[in-house]
Amino acid sequence: MLGVALSGITGGWWTAACGATLVACVLAAVHHAEVVAHRTGEPFGTLILAVAVTIIEVALIVSLMLAGGDGKELLARDTVFAAIMIVCNGVVGLCVLLGGIRHGAPKFRVEGTNPALTVLAALATLTLVLPTFTTSSPGPTFTSAQLQFAGLCSLVLYGTFVFIQTVRHRDYFLPDAGSNADEHAAPPTGRAALWSCVLLILSLTAVVSLAKILSPAIEHALNGIGAPRSAVGVAIALLVLLPEGLAAVRAALANRLQTSFNLALGSALASIGLTIPVVAMVAIVFALPLSLGLGPVELVLLMLTLGVSILTFATGRTTLLQGVVHLVIFAAYIFLTLVP
């Protein structure tokens, strides 16, 4: 009995240590991504940060999928949907609210936010809504051919958006001239940026390894408190998006709402545009079940989020009222996830 108790205590401490290290590695990865981003400038900086966060998300999803178990076919869907809701309602709502309290009616560039929202709506519909209504395979799933097509469409849409953001119409995504875009520290040296790039790769490698170690403990902990299986996806999305969300909030407080929206919408786009193709490939190669279609409640929340976002990004100005609306939708999402 004593040996079992000591084993449980030791295992608990080991799990806690691995969890703390995982959080530290996530924060370190995003920090070094921000250093590299500061060196490259906007909008490349927010793109680097979004891709780094998405790599972490994909690593966690794939690790848990390969670990097996009940409900793993829903993990990618729940995580991607959670990322959309957290970003478009939680992060955007908090940025708009705090920016409105401090600066009244902060400005941003409609030319940059509307294309991002258009691509996000198309990606979400093609990958998360359509599987619920297709008939070639039972349940809210795609056939192998449909899954490949959805992954290809995701890559095309995301790749085109990145081209527009970084090459063709880069100026659409730069902070407005009236913002505090110049209130920055001096960019890091090339050597410092190179070291941060190396440390970023090491941090991401550590995240992948720790995620594989902790995958059984995450599921066991959520089952222990009686949380629904979809809460696993929410936990993963919150973990990887927290540092980027903090960066977006800091930008909003500095009256750089365009940078906040670049971070938020960019991470949501990367979450779908990069995660879905990788997860689809893993599911096909390893013959894993994959269910992407949303349920009725999730469909309602997604349509509400996209509709409110269209109105929020329509004028180029925001007020704290719009922030409150987004945060209420986010609260409804969290509540309905825990109490379905």
N, C-alpha and C positions, 0 to 999 in steps of 0.2 A: 504493500500500500504506500509506504513512504517513498519507495523507489519510483512508483508511478507518479506520485505527487511532485517529487523533485523533477522528474522527466517533463511533466506538464509545465512546471515553472520555468525550467530551462528553455523548453520550446517556446514558451510565451515571450521570454526575454529575447530569444534569437529572432523571433518574428518581429517584435517591436524594433529591434536594432536594424533589421533589414528594411522595415518600413520607413524608419527615420532616414536611413541611408538613401532609399529610393527617392524620398521627397527632396533630400539634399542634392541628389544627382539631377533631378528635374530642374530645381532652382539654378543649379550651376550651369546646366545646359542652356537654359534660357538666358542667363546672365551673359554667357560667352557669345550667344547668338546676338544679344543686344550690342555687345562690343563690336562684333563684326558688322552689324547693321549700322552702327554709328559711323564706322569707317566708310562704308559704301554709300550712305546717305539715303534719302527717300526717293522713290518708294521701295528701293531695293531692300532697305532695312527691315521694313515690315514684312516683306516677302520672305526673307531669310528666317525671321522669327516664326512666321506661320509654318514654313516647311519643317523647321526644327521641331516645333510642337507636334506637327502631324506625324513625324517619324516616331516620336515617343508614343503617340496614340496608337499607331499601327503596330508597334512592337508589343504593346500591352494587349491589344485585341488578338493578334496572332498567337501570342504565348498562351492566352487563356483558351483560345479555340483549339489549339493543338493538345492542351491538357485534357480535353474531353470532358464528358459529364453532361447532365441534363441541362437544356436551355442554352447550350453554346451556339446553336444555330441562330439565336436571336441577339447574340452579343454585339455583333457589328452594327445591326440596325439600331439597337438601343443606344449604343455609344455615339453613333453619328447623329441620331436624332437629338440626343442629349446635348451634343456640341452645338447644334443649331439653336436649340432653345436657350442654352446658357449664354451663347454669344449674342444672338439677336434680341433677347429679352433681358437677361441678367446683366451682361457687360454693357450693351448699348444703353439700357435703361439707367444703369448707375452712372455712366459717363454723361448722359444727357441731363440727369437730375443734378449731379454735382456741378457740372458745367453751367447749368441754368442758375443754380443758387449763387455761384461765385461770379458769373459773368453776364447774367441776364438772359440774352438770346444769342448764344454762340453761333458763328457762321461756319459753313463747310461748303465744299464744292459738289453741287448736284451732278456735274459731269463725271465725277468719280464714283459717287455712291450708287447712282442709278444703274450703270452697267454691272456693277458688282451684285446688286440685288436681282437684276434680270438673270444673270448666270446662276445665282443661288436658287432662284425659283425653278429654273429649268432643271438643274441638277437634282434638287430635292424631289421634283415630280417624277423624273425619269427613273430614279433609283429607289425611292422610298414609297411613292404613291402607286405607280403602275403595277408593281408585283401583287398588290392587293386585288387587282381587277383582271389580270391576265388569266387565261384558261388552259394554257398548254401544259401546266403542271399543277398538281393539287396544292391548295393552301396559298398563303401569300408569298409564293416563291417564283423564281425564274427558272427556266430550263437552262442547260449549259450554254446553248447558243444565245439565249436572251441575256444571260449573265455576261457573256463576252461582249455582246453589243452594248450593254449598259456601261461596262468598264471602259470600252473604247470611246463612247460618247462622253463619259466623264473626263477622260484624258484630253479629248479634243476641246471641250468647253473650257476646262481649266487652263490648258496650254494657250488657247487664244486669248483668254483674259490676261494671263501673265504677259503675253506679247503686247497687248494694248496698254497694260499698266506700266511696263518698263521700257517700251520702245516707241510704239506708234503715237500714243497719247499720254506720255508720262506726266506732262504738266497738269492733266486733269486730277492727279492724285497728290499733288504737292499742297502743303498747307496754304491757306489763304494768306494774302499779303498783310491783312490786318491782324493776324494771330501773332503769338509770341514764338514764332518758329525759330527766331535767331537766339533765343535765350537757352543756349546749350553750352556745355563744356566743349573745349577744343577736341576735335576728333582724335582718336588714339593713333599712335604711330603704326606704320606698316608692320613692324616687328611685333608690337603688342597684338595687333589684329591677327597675325599669323599664329601666335601662341594661343589666342582665344579660339581660333579655328581648330587647332589640334586638340585643345582641351574640350571643345564642343563634341568632337568625334568620340573622345574617350568617355565623356559623360553619357552620351547616347548609348554607347556600348554597355556601360554599366547599368543603364536603365533597362535594357533588353534582358540582361542576365538576372537582375534582381526581380524583374516582373515575372520571369519564369519560376523563380524560387517562391515568390509570394502568391502565385495564382491560386493554389489550394486554400491558403489562409484567408484570402479576400472573400472567396465564396463561403467558406465556413463561418466567418464573422457575420456576414450578411444573413445567412441562414439562421444563425444563433439569435439574432434580434427580430427575426420574423419578417425581414424586408422582402419585397417581391424581387424576382430575378432581374427585372429591368433596372433595379437599383445598382447592379454591378456596372452597367453602362454609364449611369450617372456618376458613380464614384470615379471611374476612369476619366471621364470627360472633365469633371471638376479638378482632378489631380493635375492633368496636363494643361488645362486652360487657366488655372489660378494665376501663375506668374504673368502670363500674357494679359490677363484681365487687369492685373495691378498696373502694368505698363500703360494700358489704355486709359485707366482712371487717372494716372499721373499726367498723361498728355491732356486730358479733358480739363483738369484743374489748372493747367498752364495755358488754357485757352487755345489748345491745338486739337480741336475736335475732329478735324480731317484726319490727323494721325490716329486718333482713337478709332475712327471708323475704318481706316485702312487696316489696323490691327484686328479689329473685331470681324469685319466682313471677310478679310483675307484668310483668317483662321477658319471661318466657317466654310469658305470655298475649298480650302486645302483639305479640310476634314472629309468632305465628300469627294472632291475631284481626285485626291490621291489615295484615300483610304479604300474606297469602293473597288478600284481596279486591283489593288494589292490583295484585298480580302477575297475578291472574286477569283483571282489566280490561285491563291492558297486553297480555296474551297474546291476548285476544279482539279488541281494537281493531287491533292490528298484525299479527294472524294469525300469531303466533309459536307454535311447538310448546312444550308445557308438560307435563312428566311429574312427578307428585306422589307416586306410589305408592312405598313403601319396599320394599327387597329383603328376603329372608329374614333375613339377619344383623341388619339395622337393626330389623326387626320384633321380633326376640328381645330386642335391647337396649332398645327402647322399652318393651316389656311388663315387662321386668325393672326398668327405672327406675321405672315407674309403681307396680309392686307394692312395691318397697322404699320408695318415697316415702310410700305409704299407711301403712306400718308406722312410718316415721320421724315422721310428723305425727299419729299416732293418740293420743298420750298427753299432749301439752303439755310434755314434757321431752325433752331429748336428752342423749346422752353421746358421748364421743369415738369409741366403737365404731361408732356409726351414721355418723359422719363418715368413718371409714376405709372402711366398706363402699361409700359413695357414691363416694369417690375411687378405689377399685379398679375400680368399674364405669366411671368416666370414663377411667381408664388403659386399660382394655380397649377402649373406644370409639376412643381415639386410635390405639392399636396396630393394631386391625383396619381403621382407615381407611387407614393407611400400608401395612399388610401384609394386604390383603384375601384 
